[in-house]
């Protein structure tokens, strides 16, 4: 009977559909609760056993990451508008970090991807393949001619890792009191800016 109730009585046709439905369930739960979820939470919402979800996602972190990335389109659109017209890599990255640190707290899925899920128990998540891929997606939307500023693919990936690590530090310790957006922008431009601008051209 439990088998018939699973998946709402309509089992997925293939693994791809199963993966999509698991992620959709996780996205819905995170959006409703604004908090991290467990494999058990998702399994219960789908009417399946935990082992079914584990077949597609080896851990809750893997599922959280997939859910965050699946929910990222709106954030990326807002970020793209925010940095539109900024062709200087220092200005673009500074503005992107300020915007992300502010906006992500209003976006549960991304907040979990970039902060709580990985800040404590799994700090390596900030430099996971998924987080790196998300970061690369972000910077490719900028109006920056990265090649003209000396950035090839390996350098861009190092830049993404550096910026992710910088953001993680602010999630872990935002300061007391936390800086305003204007203060944070000045701070990042002064200290992060020279590192970004140091990439040799040509």
N, C-alpha and C positions, 0 to 999 in steps of 0.2 A: 504493500500500500504506500509506504514511504517513497518507494521508487516511482510510483505513478504521480505522487504529489510533487516530486522534484521538478525544478525548473518551471514551476507553475503549470505543470501538466503538459508542457510543450518543450521537450528536450531539444537542445541545439542540433543542427544538422551536421556540423563539423567542428573541429577544434577552433577554427577562426571565429565562428559564431559564439562558441562557448566563452572564448577569451573576451570578446566584445561585451557579452552580457555580464560577465563577472566585473569587468571594469565599470560598466554602466551602473551596476548595483553599488559598487564602492563609491563612485562619484556621487550618487544620490544620497548615500548615507553620510558621507563627509559634508556635503552641502547642507544637509538637514541638521547635523549635530555640531559642525564646526570643529570637530575633534578627530584624533586618530581613531582608526577602527581596527578590528582584528579579523583574522580569517574566519573565526567563528561567527562574527557579526554578518559578514557577507554571505557565508554559507546558509545561515538561518534565513536571511532575506530572500534567498533563491530557493529555499526548500531543499537543499542538498546537504550532504555531509561534508565535513571539513576536508577530507581527503580528496574530494572532487575539486575543490578550489586549489588545493596544494598541487594537484596534477598540472595546473597551468601557471601557478605562481609559487615558487619555493618558499616564500616568506611573506609576512605582512608588509615588510619594507618594500619588497619588489612590487607588490600590488599597489601600495600607496604611491610609489613613484610612477607607475603606469597610469594610475588614476589622475595624478597631478598633471602629467604631460597631456593626457587626453582632455583636460579641462583648461589648458593653457591658451587656447586661441584668443579668447577675449582679452586676457592680460597682454599677450603679444601685440594685439591690435592697439591697445591703449599705450603701450610702451613705444611702439613705432610712431604714433602721433606725437608723443612727448619729445622724442629725439629727432623728429623730422627736421631736415635742413641743417643739422649739425654735422659738418664734414670733418671737423677736427677730432681725431680719436680721443684725445684727453677730455674735451668737452662732452662728447657723446657718451663715453664710458662713465664719466662723473655723473652726468644727468641720469643715465640708466641706473646706476647704483642707488642714487637718492630716490628715484621714482620707485624702484623695486622694493627698497626697504620700507617705504611708506605704504605702497599699494598692496604688497603681499600680505600685510596684516589684515586687510579687508577681504582677502581671497583665501578661504580655508585650504583649498587643495594645494595651492602653491606655497602657502605658509607652512604646511606640513612637509612639503617637499624640501623647502629650503631652511626650515628651522627645527621645529620640535622633534620630528621623527629622527632627524639626523644630528641635532646639536648635542645630544647627550649620549644615548645608547649607541648610536651609529654615526660618529662624526665622519667616517670615511664616505658616507653617502653623498656628501657635497662634491666629491670628486669621482663619483661613480660614472660609469659609461652613460647612464641615463641623464644625470645632471649635466655632464659635459655636452651631451648631444643637445640638451635644451639650451644651454648657454650658447652653443654655436648657432642654433636657430635664432636666438635673440640678436646676436651681433651681425648676422648676415642681413638683417632687416634695416640696419643703420645706413644712413646716407654718407658712409665713409668709404673712400677708395683705399681699402686696406693695403692693397699691393703697392700703391703709390707711397704709402707710409712705411714700407719695408716689411709688411706682414705677409708671410706665406702661410700655408696650412699648419705646419708645426708651431709656428710662432703664434698664430691665432688660438690654437688649442692651449698653449701655455698661458696666453692672456686670459682665456676663459677660466682656466684653473685658478689663476691669481685672483681674478675678480670674485669668483665663487668663494675662495678662502677669505677674502676681505669681507664679503657680506656675511659669511658665517660668524666672523668675529663680532660683528655688530648684533647679530641675533643672540649670540651667547652673552654678550655684555654691552648693551646699548648705552651704558653710562648713566650716572645719577647726579644731576638730571640728564636725560637724553638730549642730544643736540637737536635744535630745530633744523628744518630742511636747509635753510640758508647757512647755518653754521656747519652742518654736515657737508654741504656743497663746497664751502671754502676749505674745510679740512681735507677732503678728498682731493680737491684740485691741487692743494699744496703738497701733499705727501704721496698720493697715488699717481698724480699727473706726471711727475718726472720719470717714474718707472715706465709708464705707458709710452711717453714720448722718447724714451731712450732707444727704441728699436732702430737699428741702422737702416737707412734707406738705400735701396739698390744693392 
